[in-house]
Amino acid sequence: MPERTVHQLFAARAAAAPGAVAVAGGDREASYAEVARRAAAAAGRLRALGVRPETLVAVVLDDPLDLPAALLGILAAGGAYLLLDPAVPPGRLAQQLAACRPAVVVTRRALARRLPPRLPPVLWLEEALDEAATAAAGNPAGSTSPPATAGPSEAGAESPGAASGGLACALPVGARGEAMLLLTHGNLLDFFAAMDAAGGAGAWREAMGLADGVDAGGLEMLWRLCRDCGVTPGGKRDGSGTEPPAFGPRAVAGGQERDLDFSLFYFGNYAAGRAADHYRLVLEGARFADRQGFRAIWTPERHFHEFGGLFPNPAVLAAAIAVATERLQIRAGSVVLPLHDPLRVAEEWSLVDNLSGGRAGVSFASGWHANDFVLRPGAYAERHAIMRQGIDTVRRLWRGEALRLPGGAGNEVEVRIYPRPVQTELPIWVTAAGSPETFRLAGELGAGVLTHLLGQDAAEIAGKIAAYRGAWREAGHGPGAGWVTVMLHAYVAPDLAAVHAAVRAPLSAYLKTSFGLLSSLAASVGLESDPRQLAAAELDQLVARAYDRYVAAGAGLIGTPETCAATLERLRAAGVDEVACLIDFGVATDQVLASLPHLDELRRRARRVAGPVPAATAAAGGSRPAGADLLLERAPAGTEVHLLDGAMHPVPEGERGEVYVGGAGLARGYLGRPDLTAARFLPDPWSPRPGARLYRTGALARR
């Protein structure tokens, strides 16, 4: 009888070669028989805890040598596994467990301190391993045969969950694991077949929507075990909870192209509508961005003026966003640090970090408006030096250092911040209006850069980004080369005329309320005088000219997904990592919310655009084809690949289309995300199979 599940494949391999080494690491190793015994013991205990077919079991283990027994035991019990990393901050781990809601957690007692206090039933793996060792001690000396309980029947061949369509695992997808993809045993067997083939599993990963080269679900380990290749995993994760800053490791390296991340940005005009509507736009926009996989949300600090006056304290609004979202990073854009005591800033954002499970980040600014400094008048003249010193203080407090400060009784008091933050390092940016010196300062500090395209174009910003990255390298920071976020006004819809009808009046009114923006735009059209001195009609004419120039130059994402693509490519070429889309500049709240799916379409196109591989490159044995081309060249077993237009009709030969994957080999969908599953897995209009679906990859290609 052919094996239909992963654990059946492993059981057959263990029965054929029980004494062969299955896993080895350092001075430890385990044979196939030993792994089979351990998996059988784990399976028995999991069944006693209620694990049945389709039951999700979270695995939190820091020793890779534990994983084979844990994963195979879960599968043999009929369950499906989800690997979680114990090295992430405890708050984030608690958030992940709450989001995926496993029925059981498999871990070791040594990791208990990293787990939240309220857990589902727990299998302490060492207890199952002790049981397996006892069983092994009862075997005749020298026997290498696996025990009867490790055979195919115990592995699940006769259980209801043993069919290839049974759920096997949930794997993280997206740049930050913002969703969990549900894979069946059949999907995993297709992966094994792809790994067996000469071309590897790249096309299979693309068909599933998984990042190439990432084995976050232990798939390659299982393949090696089932193919008698043996597993030699790396060492333990240290469980320290340390993480690289959010802007570090994924930045530009070696001139390689990167995906552009998308975020939402807010800096609304208080006069444009009711405050409650503005905050509804913030919270509903945050929920949308969280569901769809945007990178972050940014809220500013502004005082005593209708322009931006909705946001006097970004930490308060960030706390509200934290409890309304699950994955979205929550950032201040910006905190005007010279206006505040760094101790208070560190405390407030540590609270946000805890409420969000480790998603806080802050861009610091020195301040632009002298009137804001009524909060701290003596700081205005030295605001740049105060900001730099304050950043150092916030970082030290965040890392757990104590400061000695004067107390109310004239004595010195040693203080640390509480609650302790979830992240060991606070992701920090420096806000740069355009000064090259500020870009270089951010690089020296090892911070990201938050900037905009008002008064500077993509060509100018490219030079400043190069200076920033040079300062980053000279200061010895790493890994990566920093992170550059550019704020752009954004409103995207399918019809260009409708876009301008919706945007022209509110954006023009928005620009008039900010002297800084107005001065930048006046300079861009050659006006040297103070725009505030113009008559009303002349000011209207200036703003109309500035609006046309602003949109035509691609200084914002104002248009359709097709017309905005060129702006994104210029920013990508300039070295930008993230586009922060300012959406609250006066368009009605409901209209903005209705436009967000079109902005998301632009985001998906920007992240996964692929074209044909030049013939010269292929002939020269250059880099492998992009993901879409891999699918077109060799569709994985059980799948069919289609290139479709916006109406889901096949595109003619040579035309560009979106890549869809059909066939029986598709994944189930996304864990706990029916909205995302419905958006990405669509009914297949051509298949005769009842319930057939198409997976929308978001990639573009030509045949």
VMD Tcl script that draws the C-alpha trace (Angstrom):
set ca {
  {0.00 0.00 0.00}
  {1.57 3.36 -1.00}
  {2.32 5.77 1.83}
  {-0.12 8.67 1.85}
  {1.29 10.69 4.76}
  {4.64 11.95 5.96}
  {4.72 9.78 9.08}
  {3.88 6.68 7.05}
  {6.85 7.43 4.80}
  {9.09 7.81 7.82}
  {7.76 4.59 9.43}
  {8.53 2.67 6.24}
  {12.07 4.10 6.19}
  {12.57 3.24 9.89}
  {11.38 -0.32 9.31}
  {13.76 -0.74 6.35}
  {16.87 0.68 8.07}
  {16.30 0.95 11.84}
  {19.97 1.21 12.75}
  {20.84 3.99 10.29}
  {21.61 7.42 11.76}
  {18.57 9.65 11.40}
  {19.76 12.80 13.22}
  {23.15 13.90 14.51}
  {24.50 17.05 16.09}
  {27.69 17.63 18.06}
  {28.43 14.46 19.99}
  {24.80 13.28 19.89}
  {23.02 11.13 17.36}
  {19.86 9.02 17.10}
  {19.02 6.13 14.83}
  {15.80 5.76 12.87}
  {14.61 3.25 15.48}
  {15.26 5.73 18.32}
  {13.47 8.58 16.55}
  {10.56 6.23 15.80}
  {10.31 5.24 19.47}
  {10.37 8.88 20.57}
  {7.75 9.87 17.99}
  {5.50 6.98 19.03}
  {5.76 7.97 22.70}
  {4.95 11.59 21.85}
  {2.00 10.47 19.69}
  {0.53 8.42 22.50}
  {0.74 11.29 24.98}
  {-0.70 13.73 22.45}
  {-3.69 11.48 21.84}
  {-4.23 11.36 25.60}
  {-4.31 15.18 25.55}
  {-7.06 15.13 22.94}
  {-5.12 15.47 19.69}
  {-7.18 14.17 16.78}
  {-7.18 14.72 13.01}
  {-7.07 18.44 12.12}
  {-5.95 19.40 15.68}
  {-3.34 22.18 15.64}
  {-0.35 21.67 17.95}
  {2.22 24.42 18.59}
  {5.87 23.37 18.92}
  {8.16 25.59 21.02}
  {11.57 23.92 21.19}
  {15.08 25.33 21.13}
  {17.01 22.10 20.40}
  {16.79 21.07 16.73}
  {17.46 17.43 17.71}
  {14.09 17.43 19.46}
  {12.16 18.40 16.35}
  {11.97 15.05 14.47}
  {10.28 13.26 17.37}
  {7.96 16.19 18.08}
  {6.82 16.76 14.49}
  {6.48 13.08 13.60}
  {4.66 12.41 16.88}
  {2.13 15.16 16.13}
  {1.56 13.83 12.62}
  {1.23 10.25 13.86}
  {-1.41 11.37 16.37}
  {-3.36 12.81 13.46}
  {-2.60 16.43 14.33}
  {-0.94 19.29 12.46}
  {2.09 21.17 13.74}
  {3.02 24.84 13.90}
  {6.63 25.72 14.74}
  {7.13 28.78 16.94}
  {10.54 30.23 17.80}
  {11.28 30.40 21.55}
  {13.98 32.99 20.86}
  {11.46 35.73 20.03}
  {10.52 38.07 22.90}
  {8.06 36.46 25.33}
  {5.38 39.03 24.59}
  {5.50 38.25 20.90}
  {5.45 34.52 21.56}
  {2.35 35.00 23.73}
  {0.76 36.98 20.94}
  {1.53 34.27 18.38}
  {0.03 31.59 20.62}
  {-3.08 33.68 21.15}
  {-3.45 34.26 17.42}
  {-3.08 30.62 16.31}
  {-4.99 29.09 19.28}
  {-3.35 25.64 19.34}
  {-5.11 22.83 21.20}
  {-1.80 21.62 22.70}
  {1.73 23.03 23.08}
  {4.82 20.81 22.85}
  {7.83 22.23 24.70}
  {10.37 21.53 27.45}
  {10.23 22.63 31.07}
  {13.43 24.63 30.61}
  {11.49 26.95 28.30}
  {8.55 27.44 30.66}
  {9.72 30.91 31.73}
  {9.40 32.13 28.13}
  {5.81 30.96 27.81}
  {2.71 32.93 28.83}
  {1.06 31.94 32.12}
  {-2.19 30.84 30.47}
  {-1.60 27.95 28.10}
  {-3.59 25.12 26.54}
  {-2.60 21.61 27.65}
  {1.17 21.09 27.45}
  {3.20 18.04 26.45}
  {6.57 18.31 28.19}
  {8.69 16.57 25.57}
  {11.28 15.26 28.02}
  {8.58 13.08 29.59}
  {7.83 11.44 26.23}
  {11.55 10.98 25.59}
  {12.02 9.35 29.01}
  {9.18 6.97 28.15}
  {10.88 6.10 24.85}
  {14.20 5.51 26.63}
  {12.49 3.15 29.05}
  {10.98 1.25 26.13}
  {14.39 1.03 24.49}
  {15.93 -0.34 27.70}
  {13.41 -3.19 27.59}
  {14.55 -4.31 24.13}
  {16.98 -7.21 23.79}
  {20.61 -6.08 23.92}
  {21.95 -5.21 20.52}
  {18.54 -5.09 18.82}
  {18.24 -2.35 16.23}
  {14.69 -3.02 15.16}
  {12.14 -0.32 15.90}
  {9.43 -1.27 18.35}
  {6.09 -2.46 17.10}
  {4.51 0.83 18.11}
  {6.72 2.61 15.61}
  {5.32 0.69 12.67}
  {3.02 2.12 10.01}
  {-0.21 1.36 11.92}
  {0.98 3.28 14.99}
  {2.14 6.07 12.71}
  {-1.42 6.63 11.65}
  {-2.02 4.45 8.60}
  {-5.42 3.39 9.92}
  {-6.42 6.61 11.63}
  {-8.98 9.02 10.12}
  {-6.25 11.63 9.64}
  {-4.04 9.40 7.53}
  {-5.34 10.51 4.12}
  {-3.17 12.73 1.95}
  {-5.80 15.45 2.30}
  {-5.38 15.57 6.08}
  {-3.96 18.74 7.58}
  {-0.20 18.44 8.30}
  {1.15 21.85 9.27}
  {0.77 25.62 9.30}
  {3.67 27.64 7.88}
  {4.34 31.39 8.12}
  {4.04 33.33 4.87}
  {4.81 36.93 4.03}
  {7.90 38.96 4.80}
  {7.18 38.89 8.53}
  {5.09 35.74 8.90}
  {1.90 37.81 8.97}
  {-0.27 34.80 8.00}
  {-0.12 31.03 8.46}
  {-0.60 28.82 5.41}
  {-2.34 25.48 5.98}
  {-0.66 22.56 4.18}
  {-1.90 18.98 3.87}
  {0.08 15.75 3.81}
  {-0.45 15.77 0.05}
  {1.17 19.21 -0.16}
  {4.17 17.95 1.79}
  {4.51 14.86 -0.42}
  {4.45 17.18 -3.45}
  {7.25 19.15 -1.80}
  {9.23 15.93 -1.32}
  {8.78 15.09 -5.01}
  {9.93 18.60 -5.96}
  {13.03 18.22 -3.77}
  {13.76 14.89 -5.44}
  {13.75 16.55 -8.88}
  {16.83 18.22 -10.31}
  {15.29 21.69 -10.24}
  {14.57 21.67 -6.51}
  {11.47 23.00 -4.81}
  {11.58 26.65 -5.91}
  {8.52 26.37 -8.16}
  {6.60 24.48 -5.47}
  {7.36 27.23 -2.94}
  {6.14 29.85 -5.41}
  {2.94 27.90 -6.03}
  {2.31 27.80 -2.28}
  {3.25 31.47 -1.74}
  {6.23 30.61 0.48}
  {9.56 32.43 0.56}
  {12.25 30.55 -1.32}
  {15.03 29.17 0.84}
  {13.06 29.48 4.09}
  {12.45 26.25 6.03}
  {10.36 27.80 8.79}
  {8.20 24.68 8.95}
  {10.90 22.00 9.04}
  {9.94 20.71 5.59}
  {13.47 19.99 4.40}
  {14.22 18.20 7.66}
  {11.22 15.88 7.15}
  {12.18 15.30 3.51}
  {15.70 14.27 4.52}
  {14.36 11.91 7.18}
  {11.96 10.27 4.73}
  {14.62 9.96 2.04}
  {17.32 8.43 4.30}
  {19.52 11.52 3.91}
  {20.05 12.05 7.63}
  {19.65 15.36 9.43}
  {22.47 17.43 10.91}
  {20.78 20.50 12.35}
  {22.49 23.56 13.75}
  {22.92 24.21 17.44}
  {20.44 25.48 19.96}
  {18.84 28.84 19.64}
  {19.94 30.87 22.59}
  {16.44 31.80 23.72}
  {17.69 35.23 24.67}
  {14.91 36.98 22.86}
  {17.37 39.24 21.06}
  {16.29 40.43 17.67}
  {17.92 42.62 15.04}
  {16.34 46.04 14.68}
  {13.36 46.11 12.34}
  {15.35 48.05 9.76}
  {18.65 46.14 9.91}
  {19.15 42.85 8.12}
  {16.78 43.20 5.19}
  {18.17 46.44 3.82}
  {20.19 46.85 0.62}
  {23.20 44.58 0.37}
  {25.40 44.07 -2.64}
  {23.14 46.04 -4.94}
  {20.48 43.32 -4.89}
  {16.88 44.34 -5.57}
  {14.50 44.17 -2.64}
  {10.80 44.23 -2.21}
  {9.40 47.61 -1.24}
  {7.53 47.51 2.04}
  {4.32 49.52 2.39}
  {3.06 51.29 5.51}
  {0.26 53.71 6.34}
  {1.11 57.22 7.53}
  {-1.14 59.81 9.19}
  {-0.74 63.59 9.55}
  {-4.29 64.89 9.15}
  {-5.57 68.44 9.18}
  {-7.82 69.03 12.19}
  {-10.04 71.46 10.24}
  {-10.96 68.81 7.63}
  {-13.97 67.10 9.24}
  {-14.75 65.79 12.73}
  {-11.94 64.49 14.92}
  {-13.87 61.27 15.52}
  {-13.87 60.59 11.78}
  {-10.11 61.09 11.65}
  {-9.52 58.60 14.44}
  {-11.91 56.14 12.81}
  {-9.76 56.37 9.68}
  {-6.67 55.66 11.78}
  {-8.11 52.60 13.52}
  {-9.98 51.11 10.56}
  {-7.01 51.76 8.30}
  {-4.77 50.04 10.87}
  {-7.03 46.98 10.95}
  {-7.01 46.81 7.14}
  {-3.22 47.13 6.97}
  {-2.86 44.49 9.67}
  {-5.06 42.00 7.79}
  {-3.39 42.58 4.44}
  {0.24 42.41 5.56}
  {1.41 46.03 5.41}
  {4.64 46.67 7.29}
  {3.68 49.38 9.75}
  {1.54 52.34 10.73}
  {3.03 55.76 11.53}
  {1.45 58.54 13.63}
  {3.11 61.93 14.25}
  {3.53 64.45 17.04}
  {2.23 67.99 16.45}
  {1.09 70.72 18.82}
  {-1.03 73.88 18.81}
  {-1.92 73.95 15.09}
  {-4.76 72.55 13.04}
  {-2.23 71.03 10.63}
  {-1.38 67.78 12.38}
  {-3.10 68.94 15.58}
  {-4.99 65.65 15.82}
  {-1.79 64.00 17.04}
  {-0.38 65.67 20.18}
  {0.81 62.34 21.63}
  {1.69 59.45 19.30}
  {2.16 57.01 22.20}
  {-1.49 57.36 23.29}
  {-2.78 56.64 19.79}
  {-0.21 53.85 19.38}
  {-1.65 52.15 22.47}
  {-5.11 52.16 20.88}
  {-3.68 50.76 17.64}
  {-1.79 48.07 19.57}
  {-4.94 46.51 20.98}
  {-6.74 46.73 17.62}
  {-4.05 44.92 15.60}
  {-1.95 41.75 15.73}
  {0.99 41.98 13.32}
  {1.39 45.59 12.22}
  {4.46 47.43 13.51}
  {3.42 50.60 15.36}
  {5.68 53.61 14.94}
  {5.89 57.26 15.87}
  {6.59 59.46 12.90}
  {7.88 61.36 14.83}
  {8.53 61.98 18.54}
  {9.99 65.50 18.90}
  {12.52 64.41 21.49}
  {13.77 67.85 22.67}
  {10.23 68.56 23.94}
  {10.30 65.62 26.36}
  {12.23 63.90 29.10}
  {13.83 60.82 27.47}
  {12.92 58.83 30.60}
  {9.23 59.51 29.99}
  {9.55 58.68 26.27}
  {11.19 55.34 27.06}
  {8.48 54.51 29.63}
  {5.58 55.34 27.31}
  {6.93 53.40 24.35}
  {7.87 50.44 26.53}
  {4.20 50.29 27.49}
  {3.25 50.36 23.80}
  {5.80 47.62 23.16}
  {4.15 45.45 25.81}
  {0.60 46.14 24.62}
  {1.62 45.24 21.06}
  {3.76 42.22 21.85}
  {7.00 43.82 20.65}
  {5.87 45.93 17.67}
  {6.87 49.45 18.73}
  {9.26 51.71 16.83}
  {10.05 55.43 16.99}
  {11.40 58.02 14.60}
  {12.93 60.92 16.49}
  {12.90 64.51 15.29}
  {14.64 67.62 16.58}
  {11.59 69.83 15.92}
  {10.83 72.47 13.30}
  {8.25 74.82 14.82}
  {9.48 77.26 17.45}
  {5.95 77.66 18.80}
  {5.87 73.98 19.78}
  {8.68 74.72 22.23}
  {6.39 76.50 24.65}
  {6.50 73.03 26.21}
  {10.25 73.40 26.77}
  {11.45 76.85 25.66}
  {15.07 76.45 26.66}
  {15.55 73.46 24.38}
  {14.91 75.16 21.04}
  {18.35 76.62 20.37}
  {20.19 73.37 21.13}
  {17.47 71.00 19.87}
  {19.74 69.05 17.48}
  {22.30 68.22 20.19}
  {19.51 67.49 22.69}
  {17.92 65.04 20.26}
  {21.17 63.17 19.74}
  {21.85 62.94 23.46}
  {18.23 61.95 24.12}
  {18.38 59.09 21.60}
  {21.36 57.66 23.48}
  {19.49 57.95 26.79}
  {16.34 56.24 25.44}
  {18.44 53.41 24.04}
  {20.28 52.87 27.33}
  {17.04 52.83 29.32}
  {15.44 50.46 26.81}
  {18.33 48.00 27.22}
  {17.76 47.92 30.98}
  {20.43 50.34 32.16}
  {19.81 52.47 35.25}
  {20.20 56.24 35.37}
  {21.07 58.28 38.45}
  {18.93 61.40 38.48}
  {18.16 64.09 41.08}
  {15.08 63.35 43.17}
  {12.60 65.71 44.82}
  {14.39 65.60 48.17}
  {17.69 66.74 46.67}
  {19.11 63.22 46.63}
  {20.16 61.12 43.65}
  {17.78 58.36 42.63}
  {18.63 55.31 40.53}
  {15.83 54.66 38.03}
  {15.01 52.02 35.42}
  {11.96 51.91 33.18}
  {8.98 49.67 33.83}
  {7.36 47.73 32.34}
  {10.41 46.18 30.76}
  {10.02 46.30 26.96}
  {9.43 43.19 24.91}
  {12.08 44.04 22.28}
  {15.63 44.15 23.54}
  {16.39 47.00 21.12}
  {13.96 49.77 20.19}
  {13.82 50.20 16.39}
  {14.77 53.84 15.85}
  {14.62 56.23 12.90}
  {15.73 59.84 12.53}
  {13.33 62.14 10.69}
  {15.06 64.04 7.88}
  {13.30 66.84 6.02}
  {16.02 66.78 3.38}
  {19.27 67.87 4.99}
  {22.19 65.60 3.95}
  {23.66 66.13 7.44}
  {20.59 64.55 9.03}
  {20.87 61.55 6.70}
  {24.50 61.13 7.73}
  {23.62 61.52 11.40}
  {21.09 58.68 11.11}
  {23.77 56.48 9.59}
  {26.25 57.31 12.35}
  {23.66 56.45 14.99}
  {22.71 53.15 13.36}
  {19.14 54.41 12.94}
  {16.76 54.31 10.03}
  {15.78 57.41 8.05}
  {12.23 58.76 7.70}
  {11.93 61.35 4.93}
  {9.59 62.58 2.14}
  {9.62 63.81 -1.46}
  {8.43 67.36 -0.80}
  {11.20 69.60 -2.07}
  {13.41 66.69 -3.17}
  {13.00 64.19 -5.97}
  {14.08 60.56 -6.25}
  {17.38 61.50 -7.91}
  {18.30 63.88 -5.07}
  {17.25 61.43 -2.40}
  {19.41 58.71 -3.98}
  {22.54 60.75 -3.23}
  {21.45 61.35 0.34}
  {20.69 57.66 0.82}
  {24.16 56.81 -0.46}
  {25.64 59.21 2.11}
  {23.48 57.63 4.81}
  {24.60 54.11 3.98}
  {28.21 55.26 3.80}
  {27.95 56.75 7.31}
  {26.27 53.53 8.51}
  {29.17 51.40 7.24}
  {31.85 53.79 8.52}
  {30.30 53.65 12.00}
  {30.53 49.84 11.92}
  {26.82 49.13 12.21}
  {25.26 45.93 10.96}
  {24.00 43.59 9.79}
  {22.51 45.17 6.70}
  {22.93 48.74 5.60}
  {20.15 50.63 7.32}
  {16.54 51.34 6.42}
  {15.04 54.24 4.47}
  {11.34 55.06 4.72}
  {9.81 57.67 2.40}
  {6.44 59.27 3.16}
  {4.19 59.92 0.15}
  {0.64 61.22 -0.14}
  {-1.37 58.29 -1.46}
  {-4.76 57.74 -3.03}
  {-5.10 54.89 -5.50}
  {-8.20 53.92 -7.49}
  {-8.89 52.17 -10.82}
  {-9.89 55.32 -12.76}
  {-7.43 58.23 -13.09}
  {-10.07 60.90 -13.68}
  {-11.94 59.75 -10.57}
  {-8.70 59.92 -8.58}
  {-8.11 63.57 -9.48}
  {-11.77 64.43 -8.86}
  {-11.47 62.97 -5.36}
  {-8.02 64.31 -4.50}
  {-7.44 67.72 -6.10}
  {-9.57 69.89 -3.78}
  {-8.71 68.23 -0.44}
  {-5.00 67.91 -1.19}
  {-4.86 71.55 -2.34}
  {-6.60 72.66 0.86}
  {-4.25 70.45 2.88}
  {-1.18 72.02 1.29}
  {-2.43 75.53 2.08}
  {-2.56 74.77 5.82}
  {1.16 73.99 6.06}
  {3.64 76.78 5.50}
  {6.45 74.24 5.26}
  {4.74 72.23 2.55}
  {3.62 75.37 0.76}
  {7.13 76.83 0.77}
  {8.57 73.60 -0.64}
  {5.98 73.54 -3.40}
  {6.48 77.25 -4.15}
  {10.21 76.66 -4.55}
  {9.49 73.73 -6.88}
  {7.66 76.06 -9.31}
  {10.27 78.84 -9.06}
  {8.56 81.21 -6.61}
  {11.09 82.83 -4.26}
  {8.79 85.08 -2.21}
  {6.82 84.10 0.89}
  {3.67 82.33 -0.37}
  {1.74 83.60 2.66}
  {1.92 87.12 1.20}
  {0.06 86.16 -1.98}
  {-3.50 87.24 -2.66}
  {-6.12 84.49 -2.43}
  {-6.43 84.12 -6.22}
  {-2.63 84.00 -6.65}
  {-2.35 81.42 -3.86}
  {-5.01 79.27 -5.54}
  {-3.07 79.49 -8.80}
  {0.18 78.55 -7.08}
  {-1.40 75.54 -5.38}
  {-3.01 74.41 -8.65}
  {0.36 74.57 -10.43}
  {2.08 72.88 -7.53}
  {-0.55 70.10 -7.43}
  {-0.11 69.36 -11.15}
  {3.67 69.37 -10.82}
  {3.55 67.24 -7.66}
  {1.40 64.56 -9.25}
  {3.15 64.62 -12.64}
  {6.57 64.29 -10.99}
  {5.45 61.21 -9.07}
  {6.08 62.86 -5.70}
  {3.03 61.00 -4.41}
  {1.12 57.82 -5.10}
  {-1.82 59.65 -6.67}
  {-3.28 57.59 -9.50}
  {-4.06 54.05 -10.54}
  {-2.01 50.94 -9.70}
  {-0.60 51.15 -13.23}
  {0.32 54.87 -13.22}
  {1.90 54.71 -9.74}
  {4.21 51.82 -10.64}
  {6.85 54.11 -12.18}
  {7.15 56.12 -8.94}
  {7.79 52.94 -6.99}
  {10.47 51.82 -9.43}
  {12.25 55.18 -9.11}
  {12.19 54.88 -5.34}
  {13.42 51.30 -5.46}
  {16.27 52.35 -7.74}
  {17.14 55.20 -5.35}
  {17.59 52.69 -2.51}
  {14.32 53.20 -0.62}
  {13.18 50.28 1.55}
  {9.70 51.34 2.60}
  {6.93 53.58 1.30}
  {4.80 55.18 4.03}
  {1.47 56.13 2.44}
  {-0.05 59.30 3.92}
  {-3.78 58.79 3.41}
  {-5.51 61.32 5.71}
  {-5.02 64.57 3.80}
  {-8.69 65.52 3.50}
  {-10.48 62.97 1.32}
  {-13.62 61.76 3.09}
  {-13.00 58.89 5.51}
  {-15.34 56.41 3.83}
  {-13.86 57.24 0.44}
  {-10.31 56.66 1.71}
  {-11.27 53.35 3.31}
  {-12.93 52.23 0.07}
  {-9.69 53.03 -1.81}
  {-7.41 50.95 0.41}
  {-7.89 47.66 -1.52}
  {-6.52 49.45 -4.61}
  {-3.52 50.65 -2.61}
  {-3.07 47.05 -1.49}
  {-3.17 45.93 -5.12}
  {-0.34 48.37 -5.86}
  {1.56 47.01 -2.85}
  {1.22 43.40 -4.03}
  {2.34 44.32 -7.53}
  {5.34 46.18 -6.18}
  {6.41 43.25 -4.01}
  {6.18 40.46 -6.58}
  {6.61 41.81 -10.11}
  {8.45 39.38 -12.37}
  {9.32 39.46 -16.05}
  {10.90 37.06 -18.51}
  {14.55 36.16 -18.03}
  {16.69 37.71 -20.79}
  {17.83 35.03 -23.22}
  {21.43 36.18 -22.90}
  {21.34 35.71 -19.13}
  {19.85 32.23 -19.42}
  {22.32 31.20 -22.08}
  {25.21 32.43 -19.98}
  {24.06 30.36 -17.04}
  {23.12 33.45 -15.02}
  {20.84 33.68 -12.02}
  {17.85 31.39 -11.87}
  {14.51 32.65 -13.23}
  {12.28 34.80 -11.05}
  {9.50 33.04 -9.18}
  {6.78 33.65 -11.78}
  {8.99 32.26 -14.52}
  {9.80 29.18 -12.45}
  {6.09 28.46 -12.30}
  {5.64 29.00 -16.03}
  {8.60 26.77 -16.90}
  {7.87 23.85 -14.56}
  {4.57 23.83 -12.71}
  {4.77 21.58 -9.63}
  {2.97 18.24 -9.55}
  {-0.77 18.62 -9.06}
  {-0.87 22.25 -10.22}
  {-1.65 24.21 -13.37}
  {-0.39 27.74 -14.04}
  {-2.45 30.44 -15.78}
  {-1.67 34.00 -16.89}
  {-4.86 36.05 -16.57}
  {-5.94 39.66 -17.05}
  {-7.98 41.76 -14.63}
  {-11.20 40.02 -15.72}
  {-9.56 36.60 -15.16}
  {-9.35 35.85 -18.89}
  {-6.19 34.29 -20.39}
  {-3.84 36.93 -21.82}
  {-2.62 36.64 -25.43}
  {0.88 35.37 -26.16}
  {3.48 37.99 -25.27}
  {1.12 40.03 -23.09}
  {1.67 40.66 -19.41}
  {-0.69 38.95 -16.98}
  {-1.08 37.95 -13.37}
  {0.01 34.45 -12.39}
  {-2.67 32.14 -10.97}
  {-2.11 28.56 -9.83}
  {-4.83 25.92 -10.01}
  {-5.10 22.17 -9.58}
  {-5.54 19.70 -6.77}
  {-2.14 20.53 -5.24}
  {-3.09 23.91 -3.75}
  {-2.78 24.67 -0.07}
  {-5.89 24.74 2.13}
  {-5.85 28.47 2.85}
  {-4.79 30.62 5.82}
  {-5.19 29.79 9.48}
  {-7.97 31.85 11.08}
  {-8.04 34.25 8.10}
  {-11.18 33.55 6.04}
  {-10.93 37.05 4.55}
  {-7.41 36.49 3.27}
  {-8.24 32.97 2.09}
  {-11.21 34.29 0.10}
  {-9.08 37.07 -1.41}
  {-6.24 34.77 -2.54}
  {-8.03 31.47 -3.28}
  {-10.73 32.13 -5.88}
  {-13.24 29.79 -7.58}
  {-11.74 28.21 -10.72}
  {-14.17 29.01 -13.56}
  {-12.67 26.44 -15.95}
  {-12.15 23.36 -13.83}
  {-14.74 20.53 -13.95}
  {-13.85 19.57 -10.35}
  {-16.43 20.69 -7.76}
  {-14.94 23.30 -5.45}
  {-11.83 23.80 -7.61}
  {-9.86 26.97 -6.78}
  {-7.20 29.27 -8.19}
  {-4.45 30.76 -6.04}
  {-3.75 34.40 -6.90}
  {0.01 34.84 -6.56}
  {0.14 38.61 -7.16}
  {3.10 38.10 -9.54}
  {3.12 39.52 -13.07}
  {4.84 37.84 -16.02}
  {4.75 37.24 -19.77}
  {4.75 33.92 -21.55}
}
mol new
graphics top color blue
foreach p $ca { graphics top sphere $p radius 0.5 }
foreach p [lrange $ca 0 end-1] q [lrange $ca 1 end] { graphics top cylinder $p $q radius 0.2 }
display resetview
